Amino acid sequence: MAVVLLHLVNEHGQPVPPSVRVAVETAYHWVLREYEHFDQALLAGMAESVALAMCRRLVHIEFPRRYAIVALTGKLQEWYRAHPGVEVPLELDESQRIKSSRPDAMTSADLSILLAEIKVQLSERDRQILVLMEQDLGSPQQIAEVFEMSYSAAAKAIQRVRDRMAAILAPSEMRNGSRNEMMTRSRHFNPDI
């Protein structure tokens, strides 16, 4: 990859003072390292505009390096806000690492099938609570109102549904294990419904 040279001049075309040059070059290299996939030419243009702005208000800048880094990072963030649909290219090894570290995403159809299979194995009341949870009405307050029970009883009912769903989704060797092993499982099962 070619080295990008910064053309750091003030509004009169004169070279910028050494403190501004060092600060902007430091900021440029820091941002380049942090955002390694960003277009270097665009970043160089942003760095040059930061240097120009710094020359205009140099007497007010107490810490030039800090100013340059914050200003250049701000310009980069403004660019990302103005271009939200821009994709960041990944190297082949990066994309495979990301794919292998994350399980495959579940489609809404797969989730519907899974929930239908779970509902068959739940009691009628647990099934009704699960349906309310699917409709984003699964807070303890809302469950308490629907089933005319106390808030704490509704919270326990929701937790019981989550525990039963976790037990259903557990691998077969976990389900065949002893009851004590099942009780040591995490009680925080929250499917994205």
SEMARRO-933647 format. One record per residue (C-alpha): residue number from 1; y, x, z. Coordinates in pm, whole numbers, plus 50000, padded with zeros to 5 digits. Example, Ala and Ser with C-alpha at 12.3 -4.5 7.8 and 13.67 -1.06 7.14 Angstrom:
# residues 2
<nr->1 | north->49550 | east->51230 | up->50780> .
<nr->2 | north->49894 | east->51367 | up->50714> .
//
This chain:
# residues 193
<nr->1 | north->50000 | east->50000 | up->50000> .
<nr->2 | north->50343 | east->50136 | up->49907> .
<nr->3 | north->50587 | east->50235 | up->50178> .
<nr->4 | north->50890 | east->50008 | up->50192> .
<nr->5 | north->51220 | east->50193 | up->50237> .
<nr->6 | north->51498 | east->50012 | up->50418> .
<nr->7 | north->51842 | east->50021 | up->50259> .
<nr->8 | north->52056 | east->49994 | up->50571> .
<nr->9 | north->52426 | east->49969 | up->50484> .
<nr->10 | north->52726 | east->49785 | up->50628> .
<nr->11 | north->52945 | east->49536 | up->50438> .
<nr->12 | north->53139 | east->49824 | up->50278> .
<nr->13 | north->52823 | east->49989 | up->50140> .
<nr->14 | north->52840 | east->50275 | up->50390> .
<nr->15 | north->52529 | east->50386 | up->50586> .
<nr->16 | north->52494 | east->50214 | up->50922> .
<nr->17 | north->52554 | east->50411 | up->51243> .
<nr->18 | north->52251 | east->50607 | up->51370> .
<nr->19 | north->52199 | east->50375 | up->51671> .
<nr->20 | north->52173 | east->50072 | up->51439> .
<nr->21 | north->51946 | east->50257 | up->51194> .
<nr->22 | north->51705 | east->50368 | up->51468> .
<nr->23 | north->51707 | east->50022 | up->51630> .
<nr->24 | north->51643 | east->49835 | up->51304> .
<nr->25 | north->51373 | east->50077 | up->51186> .
<nr->26 | north->51200 | east->50050 | up->51525> .
<nr->27 | north->51218 | east->49670 | up->51509> .
<nr->28 | north->51092 | east->49670 | up->51150> .
<nr->29 | north->50788 | east->49882 | up->51235> .
<nr->30 | north->50714 | east->49680 | up->51549> .
<nr->31 | north->50727 | east->49347 | up->51360> .
<nr->32 | north->50525 | east->49497 | up->51076> .
<nr->33 | north->50254 | east->49593 | up->51325> .
<nr->34 | north->50261 | east->49253 | up->51500> .
<nr->35 | north->50265 | east->49049 | up->51176> .
<nr->36 | north->50055 | east->49276 | up->50959> .
<nr->37 | north->49992 | east->49015 | up->50687> .
<nr->38 | north->50357 | east->48926 | up->50634> .
<nr->39 | north->50519 | east->49032 | up->50305> .
<nr->40 | north->50680 | east->49372 | up->50364> .
<nr->41 | north->50955 | east->49315 | up->50106> .
<nr->42 | north->51066 | east->48992 | up->50276> .
<nr->43 | north->51054 | east->49165 | up->50612> .
<nr->44 | north->51263 | east->49455 | up->50476> .
<nr->45 | north->51525 | east->49209 | up->50351> .
<nr->46 | north->51536 | east->49048 | up->50695> .
<nr->47 | north->51571 | east->49389 | up->50859> .
<nr->48 | north->51858 | east->49479 | up->50628> .
<nr->49 | north->52040 | east->49155 | up->50713> .
<nr->50 | north->51988 | east->49229 | up->51085> .
<nr->51 | north->52142 | east->49575 | up->51035> .
<nr->52 | north->52440 | east->49420 | up->50856> .
<nr->53 | north->52490 | east->49168 | up->51138> .
<nr->54 | north->52460 | east->49442 | up->51400> .
<nr->55 | north->52733 | east->49645 | up->51228> .
<nr->56 | north->52969 | east->49346 | up->51248> .
<nr->57 | north->52929 | east->49309 | up->51626> .
<nr->58 | north->52827 | east->49658 | up->51733> .
<nr->59 | north->53086 | east->49674 | up->52013> .
<nr->60 | north->52926 | east->49370 | up->52178> .
<nr->61 | north->52567 | east->49497 | up->52161> .
<nr->62 | north->52460 | east->49673 | up->52477> .
<nr->63 | north->52095 | east->49744 | up->52388> .
<nr->64 | north->52060 | east->49791 | up->52009> .
<nr->65 | north->51680 | east->49821 | up->51999> .
<nr->66 | north->51626 | east->49508 | up->52204> .
<nr->67 | north->51883 | east->49323 | up->51994> .
<nr->68 | north->51719 | east->49434 | up->51668> .
<nr->69 | north->51369 | east->49334 | up->51779> .
<nr->70 | north->51480 | east->48992 | up->51903> .
<nr->71 | north->51695 | east->48929 | up->51594> .
<nr->72 | north->51424 | east->49033 | up->51349> .
<nr->73 | north->51158 | east->48832 | up->51532> .
<nr->74 | north->51394 | east->48532 | up->51531> .
<nr->75 | north->51447 | east->48564 | up->51155> .
<nr->76 | north->51073 | east->48581 | up->51104> .
<nr->77 | north->51017 | east->48269 | up->51315> .
<nr->78 | north->51291 | east->48085 | up->51124> .
<nr->79 | north->51115 | east->48178 | up->50801> .
<nr->80 | north->50785 | east->48042 | up->50931> .
<nr->81 | north->50955 | east->47717 | up->51038> .
<nr->82 | north->51112 | east->47684 | up->50693> .
<nr->83 | north->50778 | east->47753 | up->50520> .
<nr->84 | north->50516 | east->47564 | up->50725> .
<nr->85 | north->50262 | east->47539 | up->50445> .
<nr->86 | north->50234 | east->47912 | up->50386> .
<nr->87 | north->49880 | east->48037 | up->50430> .
<nr->88 | north->49809 | east->48375 | up->50583> .
<nr->89 | north->49552 | east->48570 | up->50382> .
<nr->90 | north->49261 | east->48713 | up->50579> .
<nr->91 | north->49050 | east->49009 | up->50493> .
<nr->92 | north->48684 | east->48928 | up->50426> .
<nr->93 | north->48560 | east->49084 | up->50750> .
<nr->94 | north->48825 | east->48893 | up->50951> .
<nr->95 | north->48726 | east->48557 | up->50804> .
<nr->96 | north->48357 | east->48622 | up->50871> .
<nr->97 | north->48434 | east->48728 | up->51229> .
<nr->98 | north->48631 | east->48408 | up->51287> .
<nr->99 | north->48356 | east->48197 | up->51129> .
<nr->100 | north->48080 | east->48355 | up->51337> .
<nr->101 | north->48271 | east->48328 | up->51665> .
<nr->102 | north->48342 | east->47956 | up->51627> .
<nr->103 | north->48076 | east->47690 | up->51588> .
<nr->104 | north->48101 | east->47468 | up->51285> .
<nr->105 | north->48352 | east->47188 | up->51323> .
<nr->106 | north->48209 | east->46843 | up->51357> .
<nr->107 | north->48324 | east->46585 | up->51106> .
<nr->108 | north->48426 | east->46238 | up->51218> .
<nr->109 | north->48111 | east->46095 | up->51055> .
<nr->110 | north->47893 | east->46340 | up->51250> .
<nr->111 | north->48077 | east->46250 | up->51568> .
<nr->112 | north->48028 | east->45877 | up->51503> .
<nr->113 | north->47655 | east->45928 | up->51451> .
<nr->114 | north->47629 | east->46141 | up->51765> .
<nr->115 | north->47815 | east->45883 | up->51975> .
<nr->116 | north->47595 | east->45603 | up->51838> .
<nr->117 | north->47285 | east->45799 | up->51941> .
<nr->118 | north->47431 | east->45863 | up->52286> .
<nr->119 | north->47526 | east->45497 | up->52335> .
<nr->120 | north->47166 | east->45390 | up->52279> .
<nr->121 | north->47057 | east->45598 | up->52578> .
<nr->122 | north->47331 | east->45475 | up->52815> .
<nr->123 | north->47335 | east->45166 | up->53036> .
<nr->124 | north->47547 | east->44868 | up->52932> .
<nr->125 | north->47832 | east->44951 | up->53171> .
<nr->126 | north->47834 | east->45320 | up->53074> .
<nr->127 | north->47836 | east->45217 | up->52708> .
<nr->128 | north->48141 | east->44994 | up->52770> .
<nr->129 | north->48322 | east->45279 | up->52946> .
<nr->130 | north->48239 | east->45514 | up->52656> .
<nr->131 | north->48379 | east->45260 | up->52408> .
<nr->132 | north->48701 | east->45243 | up->52610> .
<nr->133 | north->48715 | east->45623 | up->52614> .
<nr->134 | north->48674 | east->45627 | up->52234> .
<nr->135 | north->48973 | east->45392 | up->52206> .
<nr->136 | north->49189 | east->45617 | up->52429> .
<nr->137 | north->49171 | east->45361 | up->52707> .
<nr->138 | north->48954 | east->45576 | up->52930> .
<nr->139 | north->49195 | east->45667 | up->53207> .
<nr->140 | north->49077 | east->45577 | up->53558> .
<nr->141 | north->49366 | east->45332 | up->53593> .
<nr->142 | north->49274 | east->45146 | up->53273> .
<nr->143 | north->48901 | east->45142 | up->53357> .
<nr->144 | north->48984 | east->45009 | up->53705> .
<nr->145 | north->49185 | east->44724 | up->53552> .
<nr->146 | north->48919 | east->44631 | up->53296> .
<nr->147 | north->48627 | east->44633 | up->53542> .
<nr->148 | north->48833 | east->44510 | up->53840> .
<nr->149 | north->48744 | east->44801 | up->54066> .
<nr->150 | north->48929 | east->45062 | up->54268> .
<nr->151 | north->49081 | east->45369 | up->54109> .
<nr->152 | north->48836 | east->45606 | up->54281> .
<nr->153 | north->48537 | east->45396 | up->54172> .
<nr->154 | north->48666 | east->45402 | up->53814> .
<nr->155 | north->48710 | east->45781 | up->53829> .
<nr->156 | north->48352 | east->45818 | up->53954> .
<nr->157 | north->48225 | east->45587 | up->53679> .
<nr->158 | north->48399 | east->45797 | up->53414> .
<nr->159 | north->48255 | east->46115 | up->53563> .
<nr->160 | north->47908 | east->45958 | up->53571> .
<nr->161 | north->47936 | east->45870 | up->53200> .
<nr->162 | north->48040 | east->46226 | up->53121> .
<nr->163 | north->47752 | east->46366 | up->53327> .
<nr->164 | north->47501 | east->46140 | up->53151> .
<nr->165 | north->47640 | east->46238 | up->52812> .
<nr->166 | north->47614 | east->46605 | up->52907> .
<nr->167 | north->47254 | east->46552 | up->53015> .
<nr->168 | north->47175 | east->46380 | up->52685> .
<nr->169 | north->47339 | east->46659 | up->52485> .
<nr->170 | north->47174 | east->46936 | up->52687> .
<nr->171 | north->46908 | east->47140 | up->52508> .
<nr->172 | north->46555 | east->47008 | up->52556> .
<nr->173 | north->46454 | east->47296 | up->52786> .
<nr->174 | north->46741 | east->47202 | up->53020> .
<nr->175 | north->46632 | east->46838 | up->53024> .
<nr->176 | north->46275 | east->46937 | up->53105> .
<nr->177 | north->46392 | east->47163 | up->53392> .
<nr->178 | north->46399 | east->47056 | up->53752> .
<nr->179 | north->46655 | east->46809 | up->53884> .
<nr->180 | north->46824 | east->47082 | up->54090> .
<nr->181 | north->46895 | east->47284 | up->53778> .
<nr->182 | north->47065 | east->46984 | up->53620> .
<nr->183 | north->47293 | east->46939 | up->53922> .
<nr->184 | north->47426 | east->47296 | up->53890> .
<nr->185 | north->47566 | east->47227 | up->53542> .
<nr->186 | north->47937 | east->47205 | up->53491> .
<nr->187 | north->48074 | east->46858 | up->53550> .
<nr->188 | north->48357 | east->46898 | up->53301> .
<nr->189 | north->48228 | east->46749 | up->52980> .
<nr->190 | north->48508 | east->46613 | up->52770> .
<nr->191 | north->48418 | east->46541 | up->52407> .
<nr->192 | north->48714 | east->46514 | up->52174> .
<nr->193 | north->48698 | east->46145 | up->52100> .
//
